[in-house]
Amino acid sequence: MQVRDWFVERQPEFAQWRQDLHAHPELGFQEHRTAELVAAKLKQWGLEVHSGIGRTGVVAVLRGERPGDRRIGLRADMDALPMQEKTTLPYRSTHEGSFHGCGHDGHTATLLAVAQHLSQNRDFAGTLNFIFQPAEETLAGGAAMIEDGLFTRFPCDEIYGLHNNPMLGKGRVAVREGALLAACDGFTIRVHGVGCHGGMPQQGNDPVVIASQLVGMLQTVVSRSLDPLVAGVVSVGMMNGGTAPNVIPDLMELRGTVRTMSIPARETALRRVREICDGLALSNATRIDCEFGLGCPPTINAPGPAATVAAAAARVVGIDAVDDRVTPLMASEDFSYLLQECPGAYFFVGQDGHFCHHPEYDFDDDILPIGAAVFVEIVRDRLG
C-alpha cells in the first residue's frame, strides 16, 4: 500500500478532527482546548507528550524501532484568526470573532494524522519531534517555543513545515531552495509640525506636506537602495492626522510595513527608512520619530531539505505536480524563527477555493492525505 492510500482510507476520521477544530477556533496563546485535544490523541498513540511549551504549544516525541542518532522536527501551527467567518458550513466557527481562516485547523489535523501513522509504523532509525505551535498569526509563537527551550529540550537536525496554498492548484506541492517567504517589519512614523490656520500656512510647519513627501521618498528604499534582483516592498497603509479641513495639524502619523527576502536587504531597508526620516526632518526644520515593530525574518529553506521535500512530494503526487522552484511570496511566517535555529524546509500544498484570510475560506480536507504523505516520505528519506 502506498503511504498516501493509508491516509485516504482514513480521511473521514481526519476530516472529523479538522472540522471539530474549525468549529472551535482559538486565538494565539489561547489554544487551550486545541492543545488538550492534540495532547490527548498523541498520548493515546503512545507518544511522549510535553505540553505548555511556549505557553500553549505541544511537543511529542516518537522514537523509531531501529537505532539512530538523527532527529527530525515536523511542525504545525494551531491558532485561528481574529475575524468573523462568513460561511454556512455545518462546522462553522462557534466562537464569535474567531475563525480558522488560514487553515491551521488543517495543518494541525495533518500532523496528527502523521503522528498516528508513524506510531503504528515505527520502522525508522532516529527520533521524531512533532511540534504543535501556538500563535503563528501574531508571529510570536515560534519565538516563544524557542525561548522556552524547544531545541535544547528537543534537539532537531532538520525541521519541516507546510502550509496550504489556494493559489497553487489542488493536488500540487511546491517548494524552493532559499527564500520562500518574506521578512515583515512594521513601522510607525510621527511627523511633528506646527499647527495653524489653513489660510495662514506661513505661521506653522505643515506636517501633512512633509508626510506626503515622505510617502514618495520611502518608495526609493527598494528602487534605489536594494539590488534590483532582490525583492522588497515598502507600503504605507495608514496616514492619520488633523481634526478639521481648515486647520493644519501639528502631527501626522504614518504606519506601514517593510517586506524583504534576505537578511542583508532587511538591514538595508530598515536603515534607509530611518535615514530618510532623519534627512527629511532636517530639511524641514522639524522632528520625525520612526519606530519599528520588528517582525519575523525571511523564511529561508536550506538546499538539502528543500530537495528532500521535492523528492518526497514527487513520490506522493508525481513529479509533474511538483514545483521545486516556486515563486516566493511576500507573505510572512514565523516558521522562519525555527529555520534560523535549525536547517529545514517549508513547503506548500495546493488547494482550490478562496485564499487564506478570506471570510469564506475553508481548508480542503481532500488535501490532508497529500500533506501527511509528504511528511511521512520525508521521514522515510531522512530516517530510513
C-alpha positions in Angstrom: 0.0 0.0 0.0 1.3 3.5 -0.9 1.5 5.7 2.1 -1.0 8.2 0.6 -3.5 5.4 0.3 -3.3 4.8 4.1 -4.3 8.4 4.7 -7.0 8.4 2.0 -8.7 5.4 3.6 -8.8 7.1 7.0 -9.6 10.6 5.6 -13.2 10.7 7.1 -11.8 10.4 10.6 -9.1 13.0 9.9 -11.8 15.3 8.4 -13.8 15.0 11.6 -10.8 16.1 13.7 -10.2 19.0 11.4 -13.8 20.1 11.3 -14.0 19.9 15.1 -11.0 22.2 15.3 -12.6 24.5 12.8 -15.8 24.8 14.9 -13.7 25.7 18.0 -11.1 28.2 16.8 -8.7 29.7 19.4 -6.5 32.8 19.0 -2.8 32.9 19.6 -1.7 31.7 23.1 -5.3 30.8 23.8 -5.3 27.4 22.2 -6.1 25.6 25.4 -8.8 23.3 24.0 -6.8 22.6 20.8 -3.7 21.8 22.8 -5.6 19.5 25.1 -7.2 17.7 22.1 -3.8 17.3 20.4 -2.1 16.1 23.6 -4.8 13.6 24.3 -4.6 11.9 20.9 -0.8 11.8 21.0 -0.8 10.2 24.4 -3.4 7.7 23.2 -1.0 6.6 20.4 1.9 6.2 22.9 4.0 9.2 22.2 5.9 11.1 24.8 4.0 14.3 25.2 5.1 17.6 26.6 2.6 20.5 27.0 2.9 24.1 27.8 6.0 24.7 25.6 5.9 28.4 24.6 2.8 28.8 26.8 0.3 26.7 24.8 2.5 24.7 22.5 2.8 20.9 22.5 5.8 18.7 21.5 5.5 14.9 21.2 8.5 12.6 20.8 8.4 9.4 18.8 11.5 7.1 18.7 12.0 4.6 15.9 12.3 0.9 16.3 15.8 0.9 14.8 18.7 2.7 16.5 19.7 6.1 15.0 21.1 9.4 16.1 19.3 11.7 13.6 16.4 13.9 14.9 13.8 15.4 12.7 11.2 18.0 13.6 7.7 18.3 12.0 5.7 21.4 12.8 2.1 22.6 12.5 0.5 25.8 13.7 -2.7 25.7 15.8 -4.1 29.2 16.1 -7.0 31.0 14.5 -7.6 34.5 13.2 -9.4 37.3 14.9 -12.0 37.7 12.2 -15.7 36.7 11.6 -16.4 33.6 9.5 -19.0 34.1 6.7 -19.5 30.6 5.6 -22.7 28.5 6.1 -20.7 25.3 6.8 -22.3 22.9 9.4 -19.0 23.1 11.3 -18.5 26.9 11.1 -17.0 28.7 14.0 -18.9 28.7 17.2 -16.7 31.4 18.6 -17.7 34.9 17.7 -14.9 36.9 16.1 -12.5 33.9 15.8 -12.1 31.9 12.6 -9.8 29.3 11.2 -9.4 31.4 8.1 -5.8 30.3 7.3 -6.1 26.6 7.5 -4.3 26.0 10.7 -7.0 23.5 11.7 -6.0 21.5 8.6 -2.3 21.8 9.4 -2.9 20.5 12.9 -5.1 17.6 11.7 -2.5 16.7 9.1 0.3 16.5 11.6 -1.9 14.5 14.0 -2.6 12.0 11.1 1.2 11.7 10.5 1.7 11.0 14.2 -0.9 8.3 14.2 0.5 6.6 11.1 4.1 6.7 12.4 3.1 5.5 15.8 1.9 2.3 14.1 4.8 2.2 11.6 8.0 2.8 13.6 10.4 1.2 11.2 12.7 4.2 11.1 16.0 5.0 12.7 16.1 8.0 14.9 13.8 10.4 16.7 10.8 12.5 15.6 9.7 15.6 17.3 6.1 16.6 16.5 5.8 20.4 17.2 2.4 21.9 17.5 3.0 25.6 17.7 0.7 28.4 19.0 0.4 32.0 17.9 1.7 31.9 14.3 -0.7 34.7 13.2 0.9 37.1 15.6 4.4 35.9 14.6 5.1 35.2 18.3 4.6 31.5 18.8 7.7 30.2 17.2 10.0 32.6 19.1 8.1 31.7 22.3 8.8 28.0 21.9 12.4 28.6 21.1 12.8 30.8 24.2 11.1 28.0 26.2 13.9 25.6 25.2 12.4 24.0 22.1 15.7 23.0 20.5 17.6 22.4 23.7 14.9 20.1 25.1 14.0 18.5 21.8 17.1 18.8 19.5 16.5 18.6 15.8 19.0 18.1 12.9 16.3 19.2 10.4 12.8 20.7 10.7 9.9 20.7 8.2 6.6 22.6 8.0 3.8 23.0 5.5 1.0 25.4 4.5 -2.0 25.1 2.3 -1.9 27.4 -0.8 -5.1 28.1 -2.7 -3.1 29.9 -5.4 -1.2 26.7 -6.3 -3.9 24.4 -7.6 -5.3 21.4 -5.9 -3.0 18.4 -5.7 0.2 20.2 -6.3 3.2 20.6 -4.0 5.6 23.5 -4.2 8.9 24.3 -2.5 12.2 26.1 -3.3 15.7 26.4 -2.0 16.4 29.8 -0.4 13.9 32.5 0.4 10.3 31.3 0.2 8.5 34.0 2.3 9.5 37.5 3.3 10.6 39.2 6.4 7.9 41.6 7.6 8.6 44.6 9.9 6.1 47.2 10.8 6.9 50.9 11.3 5.1 53.9 12.9 6.4 57.3 11.8 5.2 60.5 13.6 5.8 63.7 11.7 5.8 66.7 14.1 4.8 70.1 12.8 3.4 73.4 14.0 -0.4 73.7 13.7 -2.0 76.8 12.3 -5.0 78.2 10.3 -5.3 76.6 6.9 -5.3 80.1 5.3 -2.1 81.2 7.0 0.3 78.2 6.5 3.3 80.6 6.9 2.6 80.7 10.6 3.1 76.9 11.0 5.1 74.0 9.7 2.8 71.7 7.8 3.3 68.0 8.7 0.8 66.9 6.0 3.1 68.2 3.3 6.1 66.6 4.9 4.3 63.3 5.4 3.2 63.3 1.8 6.8 63.9 0.7 7.9 61.0 3.0 5.5 58.5 1.4 7.1 59.2 -2.0 10.6 59.1 -0.7 10.1 55.8 1.1 9.5 54.2 -2.3 13.1 54.8 -3.2 14.2 52.4 -0.5 13.5 49.5 -2.8 14.1 51.1 -6.2 17.4 52.8 -5.3 18.8 51.1 -2.2 18.3 47.4 -2.9 19.8 45.3 -5.6 17.2 45.2 -8.5 17.4 41.4 -8.4 16.4 41.3 -4.7 12.7 41.7 -4.0 11.4 44.1 -1.4 8.4 46.3 -0.8 7.7 49.3 1.4 4.0 50.0 1.9 2.3 52.8 3.8 -1.1 51.6 4.9 -2.2 54.3 7.2 -2.0 58.1 7.4 -3.7 59.9 10.2 -3.8 63.5 11.3 -5.9 66.6 11.6 -9.3 67.4 13.1 -10.8 69.9 10.7 -10.4 70.8 6.9 -9.4 74.4 7.6 -6.7 73.6 10.2 -3.2 72.5 9.5 -2.5 69.9 12.2 0.6 69.6 14.4 1.1 65.9 13.9 0.8 63.3 11.2 1.2 59.6 11.8 2.1 57.0 9.2 2.0 53.3 9.6 3.2 50.6 7.3 5.4 47.6 6.6 8.8 46.8 5.1 9.0 43.3 3.5 12.3 41.9 2.3 13.6 38.5 1.1 17.0 38.4 2.7 18.8 39.4 5.9 21.1 42.0 4.2 18.1 43.5 2.3 16.2 43.7 5.5 19.0 45.5 7.3 19.5 47.9 4.4 15.8 48.7 4.0 15.2 49.4 7.7 18.3 51.6 7.9 17.3 53.6 4.8 13.8 54.2 6.2 15.3 55.7 9.3 17.8 57.8 7.3 15.1 59.2 5.1 13.1 60.2 8.1 16.1 61.9 9.7 17.1 63.7 6.5 13.6 64.9 5.7 13.2 66.2 9.3 16.4 68.2 9.0 15.4 69.7 5.6 12.1 70.8 7.0 13.3 72.0 10.4 11.1 69.6 12.3 11.2 66.3 14.1 10.2 62.9 12.7 10.1 59.9 15.0 10.5 56.4 13.5 9.7 53.3 15.5 10.0 49.8 14.2 8.0 46.8 15.3 10.3 44.1 14.2 8.5 41.1 12.9 9.9 37.8 11.7 12.9 37.2 9.4 12.5 35.7 5.9 11.6 32.1 5.6 14.8 30.6 4.1 14.9 26.9 3.0 18.2 25.1 3.2 19.2 23.4 -0.1 19.3 19.8 1.2 15.9 19.8 3.0 14.3 21.6 0.1 15.5 18.9 -2.3 14.2 16.3 0.2 10.7 17.8 0.1 10.7 17.9 -3.7 11.7 14.3 -3.9 9.2 13.2 -1.2 6.4 15.1 -2.9 7.2 13.5 -6.3 6.7 10.1 -4.8 3.3 11.2 -3.5 1.8 13.3 -6.3 4.1 12.6 -9.2 7.0 14.8 -10.5 4.7 16.7 -12.9 2.7 18.1 -9.9 5.8 19.3 -8.0 7.2 22.8 -8.5 10.6 22.9 -6.9 11.3 26.5 -8.0 8.0 28.1 -6.9 7.9 31.9 -6.9 8.4 33.3 -3.4 5.6 35.2 -1.7 5.7 38.5 0.1 3.7 37.0 3.0 5.4 36.1 6.2 5.6 33.1 8.5 7.2 32.7 11.9 8.5 29.2 11.0 11.4 31.4 9.9 12.5 31.6 13.5 12.8 27.9 13.7 14.7 27.8 10.4 17.2 30.3 11.9 17.9 27.8 14.6 17.8 24.6 12.6 18.1 23.9 8.8 14.9 22.7 7.2 12.3 23.5 4.6 8.8 24.9 4.4 6.5 23.8 1.6 3.1 24.4 0.1 0.3 22.0 -0.6 -2.2 23.4 -3.2 -5.9 23.5 -2.9 -8.8 25.4 -4.6 -11.2 27.9 -3.3 -10.9 31.2 -1.5 -7.5 32.4 -0.5 -6.3 32.4 3.1 -7.8 35.2 5.4 -10.9 35.4 3.2 -14.1 35.3 5.4 -15.4 32.3 3.3 -12.1 30.4 3.3 -12.2 26.7 4.3 -9.3 24.2 4.4 -9.9 21.4 1.8 -10.0 18.0 3.6 -9.1 16.3 0.4 -5.5 17.7 0.5 -4.8 16.4 4.0 -3.6 12.9 2.7 -1.2 14.7 0.4 0.5 16.8 3.1 0.5 13.9 5.5 2.1 11.5 3.0 4.8 14.1 2.0 5.7 14.4 5.7 5.9 10.6 6.0 8.0 10.3 2.9 10.4 13.0 4.3 10.7 10.8 7.5 11.4 7.7 5.4 14.1 9.6 3.4 15.9 11.2 6.4 15.4 8.4 9.0 15.2 5.4 6.7 
